[in-house]
C-alpha cells in the first residue's frame, strides 16, 4: 500500500517525474560514494592543484554501492508511490 495513492505512473508525465526522482536519488548517492573512495592529493607548487586518483577498487566499490543505492531507491519509490508496476498499473 503506497503512502501517496494518487501519484502513480498512469500517464507519460507522471512516469517521467517518478523515474526522474528515482534516477536523481541514485545519481546523488553514486557521486557521493565515488568522491569518498577516490584519493585526493595536492601539488606543492604555487598553484596548489588538487589531483584526484581513481583506482580499480574505487570503481568496483562505486559500482557495488550504486547497485545497492538503486535497489534502495526503487524500494522506497515503491513504498511511497507504488512505483514500478510497469504494465500492471491500472
Beta strands, then each sheet from edge to edge (+ up, - down):
strand 1: 39-42
strand 2: 50-53
sheet 1: 1+ 2-
end
